[in-house]
Amino acid sequence: MEFLCYHRDRQDSLALRMELLEAHWSYMDRYEKEMIARGPTLAADGEKPTGSVHIVDLPDPAAARAFAFDEPGYQAGVYRDVLLRRWRNLLGRTMWDFPGGPTEGPRHLVLGLGKGHGPAADLAVPADRDGLIAYGPLLSDDGATWLGTATLVRASDPDTARALLTADRYAEIEVHPWRFGGRS
């Protein structure tokens, strides 16, 4: 089962985040084989971290909760909240398989949060796949209910990234600058 985990930083937690960086990486090293994608979301300056995205393949929702809430930054109070949802890898690859590599062009996390009623949207991979790093629906723990869509994408700007999703089918679409993560 695949899960998307998005830890959002608490305001003014950058110093604590940096202090725990090695502990965070060591923790994530334990999940190297399960990792589909990872990396920080960034402020508009493209440098200051605002959150941490991990897409992982784990046995069940309990393992996903343990992954999300045992993370050292979460335990120490770096994050203000955590979005944890089942996710389906419609591209069938990891970010390391992305032909655009880790640095070519601006990258974004796009989260389309469903309205809570009505039919699912954007269940098919867009025809223009060139910029897609990861793409798939956000689902309930049992995988039966569509809750939204999440993608990591190379796009020239946030509006281009947002346009991947059908705007009127979501309560909200968030776009965050993002970059490949992990040890340098």
Secondary structure, DSSP 8 states (H G I E B T S, - for coil): -EEEEEEEE-TT-HHHHHHTHHHHHHHHHTTGGGEEEEEEEE-TTSSSEEEEEEEEE-SSHHHHHHHHHSSHHHHHT-EEEEEEEEE--TT-S-GGG-TTTTTSS-EEEEEEEE-SSS-----S--S--TTEEEEEEEE-TTS-SEEEEEEEEE-SSHHHHHTTS-GGGEEEEEEEEB---S--
